[in-house]
């Protein structure tokens, strides 16, 4: 059962990692020190791409554990969120951007099917 002190507490992101193994290592390190933590895939996940192994993941902890988690993982403080990217380049794309790309790809394929069917009938 969940710890009563965390029942109504907000969960926040403390870090973003390049892939699932790095994020899971961070979560394991936090949990070994008694800090509840979890990881979440940021781009689609297993149902969309087949595997979430090499996709960016974030590490989430309770707000009251944020400072301890950042100290344990040697992360910058929350006052400087722009340095929280761990030197990994750009932030992961949002799910709405991925949805737009998927819709564009589907529309492109449908357009090609229509063009091919029109030219095959006229030949």
N, C-alpha and C positions, 0 to 999 in steps of 0.2 A: 504494500500500500504506500501511497505517496506521503512524503514528509509533510506534516501539517503546516510547518512554517512556509512551505512553498505553494500551498494550495491556491492562493490568489495572486501569486507573484508573477510578474511579467518575465518572459524568456527573451533573451537578446543574443544577437550574433556577436561573438568576440573575435572571430577570424574567418578568413576564406582561404582554403587550400586548393592547390592545382588538381588534386585527384583524391579519390576515396581512401587509399591506404594512408596518406599523410594525415588526413582528417581523422581517421580511426585511431591512429597512433596518438594524436593529441587528446582525443576523447578518452582513450585508455589511461593516459597519463593523469588526466584530471580525475577520473573515477578512482584511480588508485589512491589519490589524496583526499577522497571523500567528497569531491565536487560533482554533483549530478550534471551530466553533459550528454548531448546527442549530436549526430551529424545529419546533414540534409543535402541531397543533391540539388544543384541549382539550375541545371539545364536538362529538362526532360526526364531523365531517369531511365530505369531499366525498360519500361514499357515503350518508350519512344525510340531509343537508339540501340536497344539490345543489351547494353551493359552500361552501368554508370561508373565503372572502374576508373576511367581516365577523364571524367568530367569534374568540374569544380564543385567542391563541397564546402559548406560552412559548418562551423562549430557553434552550438547554442548552449548557453548556461542560464541559470536564474540570475536576475539582476543583482541580488545580494551577493552572489558568488563571483561577479564580474572582476572585481579587483584582484581577488586571489587567483582566478583563472589566468588573467593577464600576466600576473607575476610569475606563476608557475610555467607558463609557456613563453616567457620573455617577449611579450607583445607590448606595443606602445599603449599609452593610456587612451581612454575614450575621448578625451578632449581633442585629439588629433585623428579623426576618423580617416583622413586621406592617407595616413601612413599605415592603416590597418590592412592594406592589400598584400602585405608580405612580399612585395617586389615581384608580383606575378603579371605585370602588364595591366591590361584593361580589366574592368569589372565584368563579371559574367553577364551575358545578355538576359534581359528579362523574358518571362514566358510570353508576354504579348509580342515582343519582337520575333521570337521563334514561331509563334502562331502566324504572324504576317508572312514570314518566309515560307512556311508550309502551305499557306493559302496561295501564295504566288506560284509555287512549284506545281501545285495541283492545277491551277488555271493554265499554266504553260503547257502542261501535258494534255489537258483537254483541248486547247487550241491546236496543238499539233495533230491530235487524233482527228479533229474536224477537217483540217487542211488535207491530211492524207486521204481521208475518205472522199472528199470532194474531188481531188485529182485522180483517185483510182477509178471513180465512176465515169469521169470524162474521157479516160484513156481507152 
